[in-house]
Amino acid sequence: MAFYVVQFLTGLASAASLFLVASGLSIIFGVTRIVNFAHGAFYMIGAYIAFTLTERFTGAFGFWGGVVMAALAVALIGVLVEMVLLRRIYHAPELFQLLGTFGLTLMVEDLVVLIWGPDDLVGRRAPGFKGAVDFFGQNIPSYDLFLIVLGPVVLGILWLLFQRTRWGVLVRAATQDRDMVAALGVNQKWLFTSVFAVGVFLAALGGALQIPRDAVHHAMDLRIIVEVFVVVVIGGLGSIVGAFVAAVLVSELNAFGILIFPKISIILVFLVMAAVLIVRPWGLFGKPEAAARKTPGLSVNPWRPLTSNERLASLAALVIAALLPLFAGNYALTVGSEIAIFVIFAVSLHFLMSVGGLASFGHAAYFGLGAYGVAFLAKMAGLPMIVCLLLGPLLGCMGAAVFGFFAVQLSGVYFAMLTLAFAQIVWSIAFQWVSVTGGDNGILGVWPASWAASPSHFYWLALGVAALVTIALRIAVFSPFGYALRATRDSLLRSEAVGINAKRIQWTAFVIAGTTAGIGGALFAYLKGSVFPDNLGISLSVDALVMVLLGGVETVSGGVIGAIVYKALNIWLVSQTDLSKLVLGGFIVLIVVVFPKGIVGMLEMLAQRRRKSPPPGSSLLAKPIESAE
């Protein structure tokens, strides 16, 4: 019994730090509606700066002063980020802010390595809390007891701040209906800045307080951000009490899951999140939003099929790409095949996001399921390549059909987080079911047949499939189904009023997108000759989001251009510099600031302005015409 009590107390200590980070994200999330992927980066910077300050200054004052100063310094960095970057894109498509914060995260990962080095840093023990307390023969670190007390204290301070101050009332009001707050004359600009500063301070404080418990390393941002998103969604958007309860729940599941359910310990948290979202879509302590949020596609000009000249240009580009094997080497053809496969992956998500208005954070699940489907058929059943390519993506189709049924019942951020939960469940199964999937060792030896074994032949195969998939999805956009799907995206109530079964239409689109992603995964398995759980991971889902947003979510062909630019640039930078993340992140942030509608969106906007601008000399004829009228 003493052991279980100690395990419970250890979970509570972990919950304190997790609560600090999650409460900061919940505040930012609730008020500004920013999907702040860089929140984990601020947590990591807080830990690194705190390590430097606590090593430089001695004594209790040096340690605790260093922890607080680190959090304040990172809060100032957060203010600069909000003023320089985020203010410029508040009116951009909502998920484009995800792209900007993701680029910032990439830059921070390389910057901390450049400044502090790649090795793990072990901080010193907290003065006054270096010992342990004996509990029926089990030792409990005194620092853990300090964190257990700190969590409720911070919760109380935040409660007083939000319930007893005018600023807190405005923040709570903006969480529920920020448009009404703006209509009442509140300066949203500085409200957003102050909220972002407080949220970043809490994240950095959570990171700084971890240095006596855990080593500081350059991957801790991605490790914490997933759990923080889970806590925010379970607790409820903008609810501090919900963040505290969810942090305790998640931490205790992590503490006891390995003991009670060792086979499914990794997926316990995501199973709970999925169950909460299905039963209570706005979280345990959250409230339904006052009004529906704007969805991708509302500000775009009405889409139209390609003109004859545009079709000829697309065909010419495809022919030029098909001629690549005539003058390129094997490495270039392999890179070309990978880019073509990721075009398939990106256009599948782009179809779901741009036409359906459904932003999935776990789209890699269906890409990976398609890859595993091919691996199972090829290695276990011994089927030929062409049969595997036809049947393998069906595993992605089945996954999308099951998960999509539950996901389309939600919308906005909650839809995105439920797709993330399902993707993590699939990844965890692939990682832990070693007897079937090989676990972390993967499934090896998935090689293409002789007719597609050469780099040139496989490149032509990947390019041809990518072209067919893109054409098929574009036809679907302008089909009656596509118009019905766009109707559900633009106005759910109006679409249902005219007899459209919105949930069935969205579920069908989800299945189409998942199956298409599975086709890309099937080809990827043959390109790499192996399948690993990483093919289902969060990082790959984020890559897909970046490709779509970089190309332009409000465009018809943004997924194609975004995939080509992002993947080609990523591969090239990795081969050219050790700071590839820094350069790529800087490029992404530049695109976000300069071209907030994406590459294709920017080109379409310039073309539209050129069409509307009067020809030279037309202004001279305007006055006589007007007077004649």
C-alpha positions, 0 to 999 in steps of 0.5 A, a space after each residue: 500500500 505504501 508503494 501505491 501511495 508513493 506512486 500516487 504522490 509522484 503523479 501529483 508532483 508531475 501534475 504540478 509542472 504539467 498544470 503550469 504549462 497547460 494552464 498557460 496554453 489554455 488561457 492563450 487557446 481560449 482567448 486568442 484561438 491560436 493553436 500555439 505549437 510553440 508553447 512547448 518551445 517556451 517550456 524548453 527555453 525556460 528550462 535552459 535559461 533556468 539551468 544557466 542562471 541556477 548554475 551561475 548564481 549560488 545559494 537558495 536566492 540564486 536558485 529560486 531567483 534564477 527560476 523566476 528570472 528565467 520565467 520572466 525572461 521567456 515571458 518577455 520573449 513571448 511578448 516580442 513573438 506576439 507583437 512581431 509575428 502573431 499580431 500580423 496573422 491574427 486575421 489570417 486563416 486560423 490554422 495558418 497561425 499553427 504554421 507560424 508557431 511550428 516554424 518558430 518551434 523548428 528555429 528554437 530546436 536548433 537555437 538551443 543546440 547552437 547555444 547550449 550544445 546537444 548533450 543533456 544538462 543535469 541541473 542541481 538540486 533545489 536548495 532546502 529540498 535535497 532530501 527525502 521523506 520516509 513513508 513506511 519504508 518508501 522514500 518520497 523526494 521532498 522536492 516532489 512534496 514542494 511541487 504537490 503543494 505548489 500546484 494548488 497554490 498556483 491554481 488559487 492565485 490564478 483563480 483570484 486573478 481571473 475572478 477578482 480582477 477586471 483583467 480576469 473578467 475581460 479574459 473570461 469574457 473573451 474566452 466565451 465570445 471575443 467578438 462581443 468583447 471587441 464590440 464593447 470597446 475593449 482593446 483586443 490588441 493589448 489584451 491578447 499581448 497580456 494573455 500571451 505573456 501570462 501563458 508563456 510565463 506559466 509555461 517557462 515556469 513549468 520548465 524551470 521547475 523541472 530542472 531538479 527532477 529531469 535532465 534538460 534536452 533539446 527534445 523536451 518541447 515535443 514531449 510535453 506539447 502533446 500531453 499539454 494539448 491533451 490536458 487542455 482538451 480534457 479539462 475544457 478550453 479556457 478553464 483553469 480548474 479544468 486544466 488542473 483536474 485534467 493534469 492530475 488525471 493525466 499524470 496519475 494515468 501515466 504513473 499507474 498505467 505502467 503498473 496496472 495496464 502495461 500493454 496499453 499504458 501508452 494509449 491510456 491517456 488518449 483513450 480517456 481523451 477520446 471518451 471525454 470528447 465523444 461524451 462531452 465535446 467541450 471538455 469536463 469543465 469547458 462550455 460550448 462556444 457562443 458562435 460557430 468559428 470561421 472555417 477555412 474557405 469562407 474568404 476565398 473567391 468562388 472556385 472554378 474549374 481550370 481554364 484551357 490554358 491552365 490545363 495545358 500548363 498543368 499538363 506541360 508541368 506533368 510532362 516535364 516532371 515525367 522527363 526527369 529520369 532522362 537526365 537525373 541520377 538515382 538520388 534525384 529520382 528517389 527524392 522525386 518519388 518521395 516528393 510525389 508520395 507526399 503530394 498524395 499525402 498533402 492533397 488528401 489532407 488539403 481536400 479534407 481541410 479546404 473543401 470540408 473545413 475539417 482540420 485533422 491533427 492526426 492524418 498520418 494515422 491513415 498514411 501509416 495504416 496504408 503502409 502497414 497494410 502493404 507490409 502485412 500483405 507482402 510479408 505475411 500473405 506473400 501477395 504481389 506488389 500490384 495486389 498489395 498496392 490495391 488492397 493495402 490502402 483499404 486498411 487506411 480506409 477502414 481506420 478512417 471509416 471507424 474514427 471518422 464516424 466519431 470525429 465528424 460529430 465534433 468541430 473546430 479544435 475538438 475535432 482536431 484533437 479527437 483525430 490526434 487522439 485516434 492517431 496516437 492510439 494507432 501509433 501506440 498499438 503499432 509501437 507496443 504490438 511487437 508480435 504483429 508490427 515488430 514494434 520499434 524494429 518495424 517490418 523490413 524487406 518490403 521491396 517493390 517487384 522487378 518491374 518497379 525496382 529501378 529508381 526511374 520506374 518507381 518514380 514514374 509509378 509514384 508520379 502517375 499515381 500522384 497525378 491520378 489522385 490529384 485529378 480525381 480529388 479535383 473532379 470531386 471538388 466540382 462534383 455535386 458531392 463537392 458542392 454539398 461538402 462545401 455547403 456544410 463547410 460554409 453553413 452547417 445550418 443552411 445545408 441541413 435546411 436544404 436537405 443535406 445530411 451534413 454528418 454523412 457528407 463529412 464522414 464520406 469526405 473523411 473516408 475519401 481523404 483517409 483512403 487517399 492518404 493510405 495510397 501514399 503510405 502504400 507507395 512509401 512502404 515500397 520506396 523505403 522498403 520498410 514500415 515503422 511506427 513513425 509513419 503514424 507519428 505526430 511529426 508526420 501529421 504536422 508535416 502534412 499540415 505545414 504542407 497544406 498551409 504553406 501552399 494555401 488552405 483556401 486554394 484548390 491546388 495548394 496541397 500540391 505546391 506546398 508538398 513540393 516546396 516543403 519536402 524539396 526544401 527540407 531534403 535539400 537543407 538536411 544535406 546542406 547544413 546542420 542547422 536545417 531546422 533553423 533555416 526551414 523554420 525561418 523560411 516558414 515564418 517569413 512565408 507566414 508574415 509576407 504571404 499569409 494566404 500561402 504560396 498559391 493563395 498569394 499567386 492567385 491574389 496577384 493574378 486577381 489584382 492584375 485582372 481587375 486593374 484597368 489597361 493603360 489608357 483606360 482612365 483617360 476614357 473613363 470621364 467621357 463614358 461616365 458623362 455620356 451615361 
